[in-house]
């Protein structure tokens, strides 16, 4: 059986070990009083004794009170001569005493000896002890003395007699001196160990003294000193261990001195009165009441300083502060009634950071049983609400966030206790509503300077994010980054309010006022109502019973959601977004529609007829934030209704959307919203939507005819048509492997069919006559009409050319091509319509139309039966754009003509021949402008000199190379360089795709392209099947771009007897 403690044999063995050390120490102590005494020897003997005692405490200690008395005897011999001892000797002596008290005497220590040790340790713990060999002390000696005191008080606390000995009338003065010395070490101690030791001594002392009147006499001084330690200071930051000890001391001290009378003490007083000690009890009771009355305001002032620790970063410190506050509320509710509000408020604050620590849990338990405390919490919450607006008007964002979090914590406690009334709910919501208005007003001025973005530019960025299927909204009311914590706290509070049944009636009242309010007030009310209904609908039971079971709370939530949903649809269809408040209302409306879709699920499909168009309407907003919210709302609606993608959602509901757009277009609505919605539909749904757009295109044509004077609307409508063209060419019907067959067949057939002699003579005659007519037209003035303004077929002189330019007949049977797809007819119709608007006064519209034509040509060219007549229709207007003043319009026109050459082949030969004088004139003007811009020449030079000077032209084009690294190139006009690139592209397309060009046209083309002959793609086109490689070689040789070939020279063969004849 294992031993529970030290046996007699262990003690006997310990005595044998201690005996030599104690005998030696006694001899040294006796010698110390004589002339041969040595403090060093004494110190050495003490170290040996300390080592032995420490070895005992490392295991089950065999020490008892008899062994402790034996060891203490030599110590008492030289302690009488303490003035001769060194500080190290005293420190070791105190360590030995501490071991004897803790493991030897324990609670059996003699009271007289304890009183002597109390005096000794108090003396040595002081900052300036008397009776020592030196006037200075050390922190180590003071710390050791305090530790010895701590063990002494703990030993005395083990017995009732020991407690009484501490509070005996004769011991009270020394007790006061000990308390004073300990407090000085605690407050002004230089080291952490000294402060911790002093705190532990004070804690042990308060636990030992059981006489309330004695403690009450020391209460003011102790509380004052502890307040100095606990009050947060910027100059000195106390260690957390010291703070926790001092907070525990305050709790024990307040409970012992100012605690509520316990039932056992009342019964004891009653029995004592029966025994005749009534006067004594009454005297004690009067003293106690007097102490409580005097101490109450002093403690309140101290607690106000101490409770500032609620913001400490360590949870254990905050938990100790919570224990103190629980003591005030639970154990001192009568004497410290004036401090209950402070303690309650501190616990509420602590619950925000540490909601599950013991003091917070204990507070909630007390609230369940203490109605007075519950009423005090309600009053506290009301007072905090009154000061919330003033706090929100300040500049400290962190303080605002803390204030709201504290209110939320107090509300949560009351809500769990079922103490939330309708009146209190209205006061909370009203304060939060006012707070939101203040936040919005403080940020409106700064947000009004937001940079605006063009709707279509920002739209492209929004569409790129549509495939990410994001389903979470950002904060609708945060306009500045610093407001995010504040608004997040308010939102969290409102969501907590929404989970309470009492909030539903208030929310319905707020929702009814939204339509009558405006500005920040409307935004705040809308956001409050939305947040509350969102919290209410987050309950799965409410969501599952929606539209099926109408219990009281769920029915109110449904009514509120329906009211907000109705207002949201009206707000989304409104075209007014002039202010930041209007934008916020629409963002909240999108959230409401998304919430309604999530709550209804698949049943929301029936609501798409009213909800889908407004969502797409806001997607065309110029505000990126609103666009992103629209994308998120569209993704949420798509998922809630069970559609695999937004494209499927739009295609399935295209009839609703097209009807809404048609209604806008047919009711003389010239606002840009309807075209923008069409644009969203096309971007999101892609080419799959085009087969359903016939009626819509007819409506667009009618709108263009009716509102052609509205330049902005016309541009936007043609932008929609342009997107239709972009999406249309992506259709699978145009992804044919025979794409490009049309232009190739003309080139190959003309190249491989031999020409008879009679046909050759006739062709030469026709071209000679054609050249004469062109030369006469070139000599006319530029003011005359250069091109026919009527259909080409109306001019009899061109009928023959059209016949010649038609595709050559095929000797073999050609397979009849399949009919054009439905989308093809739509593209053809859109492209044909552009002829009526190409002469528009708006340069941007003209450029947009030419871009639309360029987009649709590759798809339309697949069916030559429609493509060739389309060229006849558009050609006059396209060519006319080469005379426009705007460089970018001329650039776009050249790009379209180049594309026509690529896809129409020899069909463009006669048109190119007729257009050639204009091309030459365009080239001359462009060269002159480029030379003047890039390589300035003297003013004395004539324009003709500038255009023909080879050095100036070569230098100008060298500086306009796309890959040029010359620093001078930065001064060239970008628009002129783009026009030059378009002209080069046209000439290359003409040479590649138009066979049998007039040789003069090819020669002039070669002259125009001379500055860029070093480009591989230019030489490849000019040396190709439709070009002339020899002419290219010759002009490069003439311009010095290549060195002339070295002619072979014959040399005589030495030693062979050969001689070459000389030619004279």
Residue, then its C-alpha position, 0 to 999 in steps of 0.5 A: x500500500x503506497x504511503x500518503x505522506x512521510x513516514x517516521x523513517x523518512x523523518x528520521x533520515x531527514x533529521x540525520x541529513x539536516x543534523x550536520x548542516x544545523x550543527x555547523x550553522x550553529x557554530x558559525x552563528x555563535x562565532x559571529x558574536x565573537x571577534x572571529x565571526x565570518x559572514x561569508x562562512x555563515x552564507x556558505x552554511x546557509x546555502x548548504x542548508x537551503x540545498x538540503x531543504x530544496x531537495x526535500x521539497x522536490x519529492x514528498x517532503x518529510x518535514x514537520x513542525x518538529x524538524x522545522x523547530x530544529x532547523x529554525x534554532x540556529x537561524x534564530x541565533x544570528x537573526x538577532x544580529x541582523x545588522x551584521x548580515x549581508x543582503x545575500x545572507x538575509x535573502x537565503x535566510x528568508x528562503x529557508x524560512x519560506x520552506x519551513x513555513x510552507x512544508x514544515x510548520x504549515x498551519x501549526x506554526x506558533x502564533x508568537x513566532x508568526x508575529x515575529x516573522x511578520x515583523x521581520x518580513x515586513x521590515x525586509x520587504x520595505x524599500x528602506x529597511x532599518x537595522x541592516x548593514x547597509x541603507x540600500x536593499x535589492x528587489x530580490x531581497x524584497x521579493x523573497x520577503x514578500x514570498x515569505x509573508x505570503x506563505x505565512x498568511x496562508x499558514x495562518x489562514x488554515x486555522x480559526x485561531x490563526x485568523x484571530x491572531x492576525x486581527x487581534x487588537x495588539x496585532x492590528x498596528x503591525x497588520x496595517x504596517x504590513x499592508x502599507x509596505x505591501x501596497x508600496x511594493x505593488x504600486x511602485x515596485x521596480x520589477x515584475x516579480x516584486x509586483x506579483x509577489x506583493x499582489x499575492x501577499x495582499x491576496x493572501x492577507x485579505x483571504x486570512x482576515x475574516x473580520x469585516x470591521x478590520x478590513x473596512x478600516x483598511x478599505x479606503x487605502x487599499x482601494x485607492x492603491x489598487x485603483x492606481x495599479x488597475x487604471x490604464x495609463x499610457x506611461x506605465x502598462x501593467x503586466x496581465x498577471x498583476x492586473x488579474x491578481x489585483x482584480x481578484x483582490x478587489x472582488x474578495x475585498x468588496x465581497x468581504x466588506x460590502x457584501x450583502x447580508x447572508x441568511x446564515x448571518x441573519x440567523x446567527x444574529x437572531x440566536x445571539x440576541x437570544x443569548x443576550x449579546x444584542x448590544x454587541x451585534x447592534x454595534x457591529x451592524x451599525x459599524x458595518x452600515x456606516x462603513x458601507x455608506x462611506x465606502x459606496x461613493x469611493x468605490x464607485x469612483x474607483x470602479x469607473x477607473x478600473x472598468x476602463x480595462x474592458x478594452x484590454x487585449x487579453x481575455x483573461x484580464x477581461x474575464x477577471x474584470x467580469x468577475x469583479x462586476x459580477x461581484x458588484x451585481x450579485x454580492x454587493x447589490x445593496x451597498x453598491x447599488x449606485x455602481x450596478x449600472x456601471x458594472x452591468x454596462x461593463x459586462x455588456x461591453x465584455x460580452x461583445x468580445x467574449x460572449x461565452x466567458x463565465x461572467x457573461x454567462x453568470x449575468x444572463x443567469x442573473x437576468x433570468x431571476x433578478x427583475x430589478x437587474x432586467x429593468x436596469x438593463x432596459x434602462x441602460x439600453x434606452x440611455x445608450x440609444x439616446x446617445x447613439x446619434x451624437x456618437x454617429x455624428x463624430x469622426x471616430x469610426x472605431x467608437x461608432x462600431x463599438x457603440x453599435x456592438x454594445x447595443x447589439x449585445x444588450x439587445x441580445x440579452x434582453x431578447x433571450x430573456x423575453x424582455x423586448x417590448x414593441x416600444x423598445x423595438x421601435x426606439x432601437x430601429x428608429x435610432x439605427x435608422x437615424x444612424x444610417x442617415x447620418x452615415x449616408x449624409x457624411x459620405x454623399x459629398x465625397x461620393x458625388x465626385x465619382x468619375x462617370x463611365x460610358x455605359x457601353x464601355x463599363x458594360x463590356x467589363x460587367x459582361x465579362x464577369x457574368x460567367x463567374x456566377x457570383x451570388x453574393x452582394x456587396x454592401x449597398x450603402x458603403x461609399x467609403x472604405x472607412x465606413x465598412x465596419x460601421x455599416x457591417x455592425x449596423x447590418x448585423x444589429x438589424x439582422x438580429x432585430x429581424x429575428x424577433x417577432x416584435x420587429x415584423x410590425x415595425x418593419x411593415x410600418x417602415x415599408x409603408x413609409x418608403x414610397x412617401x420618403x425621399x433621399x437618404x431617409x428613403x434609402x435608410x428605411x428601405x435598407x432597414x426593412x430589407x435587412x429585417x425581412x432578410x433575417x426573418x426569411x433566413x429561418x428555414x421554417x418560414x421559408x418552407x411555409x412560404x406561400x403554403x402556410x400562413x402563420x402569424x410571423x411568417x405571414x407578416x414576413x411574406x407581406x413585408x417581402x411582397x410590399x418591398x418587392x412591389x416597390x423594388x420593381x417600380x424603382x428598377x424600371x425608373x430611369x432616374x439615377x441622377x444621385x447616389x441615393x437613387x443608385x442605392x435604392x436600385x441596388x437595394x431593389x435588386x437585392x429584394x428581387x433576388x431575395x424574393x426569387x430565393x424564397x419562391x424558388x421555381x414558382x418565381x418563374x411566373x414573376x419573370x414577366x415583371x421582374x426580368x426586364x427591370x434587372x436587365x434594365x439596371x445592367x445597362x447602368x453607367x455605374x459599375x457597382x450597379x452593373x455588378x449587383x445586376x449580374x449577381x441578381x441575374x445569377x441568383x434568379x437563374x439559379x432559383x428558377x432552375x435554369x442552367x445559365x443566364x442564356x437559357x433564362x433569357x431565351x426561355x423568356x424572350x417573349x416577355x422581354x421583346x414585348x416589353x422592349x416593343x412597348x417602349x419603342x411603340x409608345x414614343x419612348x425615346x429614352x435609351x433604356x429599351x435599346x440597352x436592355x436589348x443589348x444586354x439580352x444579346x450579350x448574355x444570350x448570344x446568337x441563340x437569341x437572334x431567331x426570336x428577334x425578327x419582330x424586334x428588328x422591325x420595331x427598331x427599323x420603325x423607331x429609326x424611321x420615326x426618331x431619326x432626328x435623335x442622334x443619340x437614340x439612333x446611335x444606340x439602336x445601331x449599336x444594338x444592330x451591330x451587336x446583333x451582327x457580331x453575335x449573328x456571325x458566331x452562329x453555327x450556320x456560318x461556321x462552314x468549312x467552305x467559307x471564303x469559296x466565293x472569292x476564290x472561285x472567281x480568281x481561279x476560274x479567270x486564271x485557268x481559262x485561256x482567252x481566244x484571240x478575238x476575245x483578246x482583241x475585244x478586251x484590249x479595245x474595251x480597256x483602251x476606251x475605258x482608259x480614255x474615259x477615265x483620263x478625261x474624268x481625272x482632268x475634271x475639277x474635283x467639285x463635280x460629282x465623281x460617282x453616280x448617285x443613282x443605281x449603277x444599272x440605270x446608267x447605260x454606259x455601265x451595263x456592259x461593265x456589269x456584264x463583264x464583271x459578272x462571274x464567268x459562266x460554268x461549263x459544268x453543272x454546279x450544285x445548287x447551294x442550300x437556302x440561306x439560314x434565318x439569321x442570314x436574312x436578319x444580317x442582310x436586312x440590318x446591313x442593307x438598312x445602313x445605306x440610309x444613315x451613312x450620310x448622317x451628320x454624326x461622325x461616330x454614327x458613320x463610323x459605327x455603321x461602317x464597322x457594322x458592315x465590316x462585321x457582317x460582310x464575311x457571313x453575308x458573302x457566303x451566299x453570292x446571290x444576295x451579297x453581290x446585289x448588296x454591294x451594288x446597294x451600298x457601294x455609292x454610300x461607302x465610296x462617298x465616305x472617302x470624301x469625309x473630313x474625318x480621318x477615322x471615317x475614311x479609314x473605316x471606309x477603306x477597310x470596308x472596301x478592302x473587305x469587299x475586295x477580299x470576298x467579291x473577287x473580280x466582281x470589284x474590278x470595274x468598281x476599283x477602276x472607277x474608284x482609282x482616281x479617288x484613291x490616287x487623290x487620297x494617296x497624294x493628300x495623305x502623303x503630303x500630310x504625313x510628310x508635313x507632320x513627320x518630316x517638316x520641309x521648308x515653307x518655300x517648297x510647293x505642295x507638288x515638291x513635297x509629294x514627289x520628293x523621294x527623300x522626304x516621302x521615304x523618311x516620312x514613311x520610315x518614321x511611320x513604321x509600326x515597329x520603328x524605334x525612332x523617337x521622332x515617330x511620336x510626333x506623327x499623327x496617329x489618325x494619319x498613320x491608321x489611315x495609311x495602314x488602311x490604305x495599304x491594306x486596301x491596296x494589298x487586298x485589291x492586288x490579291x483578290x482582284x485579278x486582271x487589274x489594269x496594268x497602269x493601276x498595278x504600276x501606280x499601286x506599286x509606286x504607292x507601296x514603294x515606301x513599304x516594300x521592305x515588309x514581307x506581307x507587301x512583297x508577298x501580295x505584289x509578287x503573288x499570282x495576281x501581281x508581278x514579281x519582276x516589276x517589284x524586283x525592278x522598282x526595289x532595284x531602282x530605289x536602292x532597296x537591293x543591290x544590283x546583281x553581279x555580272x559573271x566575269x570570265x577569267x583566263x585559266x593560268x598555265x593552260x595556254x588559253x587567251x580571250x579575244x578582245x572585242x573592240 
